[in-house]
């Protein structure tokens, strides 16, 4: 598969989110770079949220909390990890289309 923005070759065996390809099709390179940077920053937030959810789960488990508290913490951790990994797939697609990893400033996403 070849992307129309960059003519970058995207492996057929890699998971590619076609809706993401459609959304960024036709963007100029600077717009695509900015969208990708926003996605990187969002991914960092999701990573931090998943890490925090893991710490909460560990604390609840080590405190020998009630089973329902542990289940609630487990669900929070699983949900955070699913969100992070789903976003990673979208980010990976954007990076493939862009063709490189852009330098990311230390700021929040524009959205």
Legacy VTK file of the C-alpha trace (Angstrom):
# vtk DataFile Version 3.0
C-alpha trace
ASCII
DATASET POLYDATA
POINTS 111 float
0.000 0.000 0.000
1.333 3.432 -0.880
0.117 6.625 0.763
-0.791 9.488 -1.566
0.696 12.163 0.748
4.255 10.910 0.866
4.384 7.882 -1.424
5.602 6.073 1.692
5.318 2.311 1.479
3.163 0.904 4.286
3.618 -2.791 5.013
0.609 -4.959 4.171
1.225 -7.038 7.324
1.046 -4.033 9.650
-2.226 -2.881 11.167
-3.212 0.305 9.368
-6.308 2.262 10.246
-7.872 3.106 6.906
-10.142 5.774 8.453
-6.998 7.601 9.615
-5.545 7.355 6.109
-8.754 8.833 4.723
-8.768 11.676 7.225
-5.233 12.798 6.441
-5.368 12.203 2.702
-4.677 15.456 0.926
-3.235 17.307 3.927
-0.156 19.308 3.147
3.026 18.070 4.848
2.980 20.737 7.569
-0.648 19.946 8.483
0.139 16.225 8.594
3.170 16.915 10.794
1.058 19.016 13.187
-1.678 16.361 13.413
1.003 13.745 14.116
2.630 15.878 16.809
-0.774 16.352 18.478
-1.250 12.578 18.373
2.177 12.006 19.962
1.331 14.423 22.759
-2.065 12.755 23.275
-0.342 9.365 23.400
1.940 10.620 26.155
-1.113 11.675 28.163
-2.736 8.267 27.671
0.527 6.556 28.658
0.668 8.592 31.855
-2.980 7.810 32.628
-2.350 4.081 32.138
0.713 4.273 34.360
-1.319 6.022 37.063
-4.082 3.415 36.771
-1.463 0.694 37.223
-0.148 2.376 40.371
-3.689 2.624 41.747
-4.243 -1.071 41.042
-0.983 -2.021 42.759
-1.883 0.106 45.796
-5.355 -1.394 46.058
-3.953 -4.904 45.752
-1.186 -4.346 48.301
-3.662 -2.809 50.769
-5.664 -6.031 50.609
-8.760 -4.071 49.691
-12.209 -5.502 49.224
-12.639 -7.625 46.063
-14.987 -5.070 44.486
-12.388 -2.311 44.953
-9.770 -4.493 43.291
-12.119 -5.293 40.392
-12.886 -1.583 39.963
-9.153 -0.760 39.873
-8.517 -3.619 37.424
-11.241 -2.319 35.117
-9.758 1.164 35.255
-6.315 -0.157 34.393
-7.611 -2.337 31.551
-9.637 0.565 30.115
-6.609 2.875 30.274
-4.401 0.304 28.547
-6.972 -0.317 25.811
-7.241 3.433 25.156
-3.464 3.793 25.029
-2.941 0.836 22.693
-5.815 1.804 20.393
-4.375 5.298 20.131
-0.926 3.813 19.481
-2.313 2.086 16.396
-3.675 5.388 15.080
-0.396 7.132 15.905
1.593 4.414 14.167
-0.537 4.896 11.052
0.104 8.661 11.140
3.850 8.118 11.553
3.869 5.721 8.599
2.092 8.276 6.426
4.350 11.097 7.587
7.431 8.972 6.964
9.448 10.140 9.967
9.134 10.888 13.670
8.796 14.658 14.043
10.497 16.635 16.763
7.890 17.198 19.457
7.852 20.392 21.516
7.083 20.143 25.229
3.488 21.423 24.981
-0.077 20.142 25.116
-2.071 19.045 22.032
-3.874 21.851 20.244
-7.246 20.096 20.629
LINES 1 112
111 0 1 2 3 4 5 6 7 8 9 10 11 12 13 14 15 16 17 18 19 20 21 22 23 24 25 26 27 28 29 30 31 32 33 34 35 36 37 38 39 40 41 42 43 44 45 46 47 48 49 50 51 52 53 54 55 56 57 58 59 60 61 62 63 64 65 66 67 68 69 70 71 72 73 74 75 76 77 78 79 80 81 82 83 84 85 86 87 88 89 90 91 92 93 94 95 96 97 98 99 100 101 102 103 104 105 106 107 108 109 110
